[in-house]
C-alpha cells in the first residue's frame, strides 16, 4: 500500500532576502520534498508542512 503524498510549501528568498516566492509541492516524505526544493535558484529556501518547518536550505549547500 502506497502512502498518499503530503502537501509542502516552499518559500524561496532572493539574494537580499527581501522578496519571497511561494509554491506548493507534493511529496511522499520530507526527504523527497527537500530534494525537490534543492533545485530552487534562490539564496535561501524554507520547506514547510503545515505549521512544521521541515528544512532551511542555503544556496551554499545546494552548490556543494
C-alpha positions in Angstrom: 0.0 0.0 0.0 1.5 3.4 -1.0 1.5 6.4 1.2 -0.5 9.3 -0.1 1.7 12.4 -0.8 1.8 15.3 1.6 1.5 18.9 0.6 4.5 21.0 1.3 5.1 24.8 0.9 8.4 26.1 -0.4 9.3 29.7 0.3 12.3 30.9 -1.8 14.1 34.2 -0.9 16.1 36.4 -3.2 19.7 37.4 -2.5 18.7 40.3 -0.2 16.1 38.0 1.4 13.5 40.8 0.8 11.4 39.1 -1.9 9.9 35.7 -1.4 8.1 33.4 -3.8 5.9 30.6 -2.5 5.0 27.3 -4.2 3.2 24.1 -3.2 4.7 20.6 -4.0 3.5 17.1 -3.3 6.0 14.6 -1.8 5.7 11.2 -0.1 8.1 12.3 2.7 10.4 15.1 4.0 13.5 13.8 2.1 11.7 13.9 -1.2 10.4 17.5 -0.5 13.9 18.6 0.3 15.3 17.1 -2.9 12.6 18.9 -4.9 13.4 22.2 -3.2 17.1 22.0 -3.9 16.5 22.9 -7.5 15.3 26.3 -6.3 17.7 29.1 -7.6 17.1 31.4 -4.6 19.6 32.3 -1.9 17.5 30.6 0.8 14.5 28.2 0.8 12.3 27.1 3.6 10.2 24.0 3.4 7.0 23.7 5.5 4.5 21.0 6.1 1.6 22.7 7.8 3.0 24.6 10.8 6.1 22.4 10.9 9.4 23.8 9.5 10.9 20.8 7.7 14.2 22.4 6.5 16.0 25.5 5.6 18.3 25.3 2.6 21.0 27.9 2.0 22.5 28.5 -1.5 25.9 27.3 -0.4 24.5 23.8 0.5 22.9 23.5 -3.0 26.2 24.4 -4.7 28.2 21.9 -2.8 
